Amino acid sequence: MSVATILNKVNPILKKPNYIISVLILLTFFFVLMTHLSQEVRDLDIWLHLKTGEQIVLNNKVDLTDRYSFTKPGSQWINHEWMFQIIAFLCFNKFGFDGLILLQNLVFALIFLLMFLLGFRNRNFLFLSSMLYILLLNASYRFTIRPDMFSVLFLVLFLFILLEKNKYLYLLPILQIFWANFHGFFFLGPILILIFAITKKDLKLWVMLILVILANLVNPQFINGALYPFKTGVGLIKDRFIFQFVQELRPPLSLHAIFNLRDWTFLKALIIISAFSFRFNQKRFNPSLLLLWLISLMLSFLAVRNIVYFSFISVIAIFYNVRQRLATDQSLSNKRLTDKNYYYIGRYFLICILGLSMVKNANHLINTRYFDFDNYNFKSGLWGESLRNFPSSAIDFIVTNNLPERMFNDFNSGSYFIGKAFPKKRVFIDGRTEFYGNEFLKQYKKICEGDKEAVEGAIEKYNLEGFILTNTISNFDDKLAKLLIENKDFKLIYFNEDALIFLRNTPENKNLIRKFTINIKNWRAQDLPLNKIGARMVFPYKNIKRANVLEKLGYWEASISEASQALKLIPGSAKLYETIGNCYFELKKYQLAFENYRTAISLAPGSTDWKIRYAECLLKLNYLDDAKNELEEMYKKFPKNKEIIYNLALTYKQQGMLPLAEKTIQSIVCDTKEVKYQILLAEIFKEEKKFSESLNSYKIALKLDSKNKDIKKSIENIEKTLVKK
């Protein structure tokens, strides 16, 4: 029986349920969307919004000046998000955290419903589902309970009216009034209308533009509120420091990431598909939409937070271009593959791939959970409040024990601090970057980097009584923590997985210090209550966080104790063996370090850094041939890795292969400012009796590290040798 005969027989079977399956795929998409939107509340900024909403409701007014900080009290604060804050507080006050999640579900459900209406034509469910799913995967990183989501809603509403429902243009000024009081991106409203007015040359659009601009004045601070985004934008152009300071304002694509398929895969897919859609509809493309697409694309390259706006604009452009092309070319809209059987088989194949991907995505989110060590039970990653993202125990400690108000806090914890402790306590800084300004943020950054002069200046200027350094996200301020540990004027009174708290050693604080002082050098992990945890698979995030902090601070034995406890729950964790190996290496217990690195590599063979440390242990243990074999093997795979080259040169030196060692280290010494590379080259020259070259290398090393006493001593010795010669 031929293939054609078989296909003709299955054709009726394939065609009949086509419509039903396509609808099911679309319904599956909306289910996946709901699972993304129902994740637990993790965002730190929501606490500032909740507290502000509460204050507005209690006082029946919007504050025009700051009351939250002790660093800029009474300074003008333009709060362009007060409507969102009231709604968020009311939802939270009535329904708790689930009320906030429900609010997010409702807003994004409306957004995607509008997207569905923009894209739905002639039962094109499969195409519609595919594009909306790519949009979801690309934009879900911004699915947080923030006022940003209302900017997305207003953006889609404006485009829906401008592209589809021109008879409702009169609604735009009304929508703009709300937008101007929900989020600072309200400036997009006038820009959207301006773009359409320029390209369409429609008088009604120019009238709407004037009315929309005037609508921006309807806010608590009138002209200042209306001009605030533009003033802020000018400030950002003049001084781009804030782009380095705030993660979401950094560019998403580096030169390396552009050609790496794993980085922003769906963003690249949307760029390509939407660009092709304009080519597909080249005869009837919308100039307004093309100009808007180009502007949003450029802005998405400038900052991560702008990607979500480009994502929605690009999908709207795809829907519009495909619809226009099919409407003008009926032969294309009715066209099928030469053999309809192959068409249906291909269609079902795409449905299977799309459906499986959606189900897998939803299943992952539904089954995400973690262990609640306070109640000895699992907490779902959906609905409710996160137990891992907030420094709740640390803030409770501050409030319960009535610690002094003037305490330095890090940027990430400020909003949470306000939400939980205001009006009893005020903050040093919070998430309102525009309010604090670049100069203040620059000083703050210096403090976090452990700049002694900046720290002492802040203590004096603001009369700081303490420091709270949180560890709820990855960028723990270990340099500042080290400086405070060494400072006799401050005592560590709190240490846990969420934060370190230091208190100033003054007579007023002596009782608190006497009661809570912690000697972190002697810190040892408590035994886990395995009888209560049972045989369940549990991720010991608390122990791991403490182990990482202790390792960064240089308390190696304390870190080993925390990591060892964590290994009781996840004995197959390569990362924990690496942590223990690092600590033993620093303690110069190279045999124990070697054993832990070996275990880590056997569990996760792909880590180059661990293999380098493993080879270093072999060197320290004088297994030179084994070290050389390991490093040469790595060098073949990673010939530009400087650490591999450095250790290989060191191995050759220890084996007495000095010319080869010199040649190896010379290949990188000119391309780096790393002191140890210059020192190794100087030592090789010295053993080769090339004293002049050795002296030059030591002098270069001294320029890189002018306080290094060992380098100075080596220079003196070589100079004496040269004088004798």
Secondary structure, DSSP 4 states (H G I P E B T S, - for coil): --HHHHHHHHHHHHHTTHHHHHHHHHHHHHHHHHHHHTBPB--TTHHHHHHHHHHHHHHTS--SB--SBSSSTT-B---TTHHHHHHHHHHHHHHTHHHHHHHHHHHHHHHHHHHHHHH--TT-HHHHHHHHHHHHHHHGGG-SSSTHHHHHHHHHHHHHHHHT-GGGTTHHHHHHHHHTTT-GGGGHHHHHHHHHHHHH--HHHHHHHHHHHHHTT-STTHHHHHHHHHHHHHHHHH-THHHHHSGGGS-S--HHHHT-TTSSHHHHHHHHHHHHHHHHTTTS--HHHHHHHHHHHHHHHH-GGGHHHHHHHHHHHHHHHHHHHHHH-HHHHT---SSHHHHHHHHHHHHHHHHHHHHHHHHHHHT-EEEETTTTEEEESBSSB-SSSS-HHHHHHHHHTT--S-EEE-GGGHHHHHHHHTTT--BS--S-HHHHHHHHHHHHHHHHTT-HHHHHHHHHHHT--EEEEE-SSS---HHHHHHHHH-TTEEEEEESSSEEEEEE--GGGHHHHHHH---GGG--PPPP-HHHHTTS----HHHHHHHHHHHHHT-HHHHHHHHHHHHHH-TT-HHHHHHHHHHHHHTT-HHHHHHHHHHHHHH-TT-HHHHHHHHHHHHHTT-HHHHHHHHHHHHHH-TT-HHHHHHHHHHHHHTT-HHHHHHHHHHHHTT---HHHHHHHHHHHHHTT-HHHHHHHHHHHHHH-TT-HHHHHHHHHHHHHHHH-
